């Protein structure tokens, strides 16, 4: 009897049973970096599903072609026959034995050093200027500045061909002759010293594109209360507001436009071929993109063209990385 009482007391003193939930099965080993990444992707699968179309298009039309070009750059491939591995021969010929590539590289760098910064700064300045005008007429200013970038290359070339015509009937030559500034027509599109400046002028005229629109949107989204807070701290002039409020608040747009400007500056080619033709006199208008298209579309030397494309991609990616370091978010 005493033993049964003790057993009853022991049973009463035992803690109640705790219902243990069965742990969820994990498909990936979260202790490994790859497994943890895949586990996080699975947990946020809806978000990744929404951006999946972009990643698929990026992989199919950007990443895979870049990898294929890298592989083909180490081969001799003329489309008709199978690729033949030739090691570093394409790169050796590119940097040592190809004078046209060096000419194209110098022309592209000259163009990019001028057009890139000037177009970038002017886009930001004009967007800031438009932000100062009344809201009712702001859209008209945006359209006026943005419209030249919508013009097709052929239509733009026709207009500028008449303006920079080499004879006395050209608009610019005719005006300069009537003003008595010159007595003979200037050969705008055949003089090797003027070809690249003409291309730069035309490019700057149509340089207010997507980056310019991003700046306009960035200025529009700046919180107006920040101006009031800055005024309390003594920021009164428009230049001070630009320096201490607008620029910090538009850093994402600055980075986006910088990447676009770098890419556009180093991939120029269509304007040169339309205005001065390809090949141009003494290759004064030759760029890396034109040199690449010549080997890939005319000579069908895809292996060597791939080597040019890889070098151009490395330059653009390297400068884009520098832009990320300067304008990206600091941790």
Secondary structure, DSSP 8 states (H G I E B T S, - for coil): -HHHHHHHHHHHHS------------SS-TTSHHHHHHHHHHHTHHHHHHHHHHHHHHIIIIIHHHHHHHHHTTEE--SSS--EE-TTHHHHIIIII-HHHHHHHHHHHHHHHHHHHHHHHHHHHHHHHHHHS-HHHHHHHHHHHHHHHHS-HHHHHHHHHHHT-SSTTSHHHHHHHHTTS-SS---TTT-TTTHHHHHHHHHHHT--SHHHHHHHHHHHTS-THHHHHHHHTT--SHHHHIIIIIHHHTHHHHHHHHHHHHHHHHT--HHHHHHT-SS-GGGTT--HHHHHHIIIIIS--HHHHHHHHHHHHHHHHHHHHHHHHHHS---
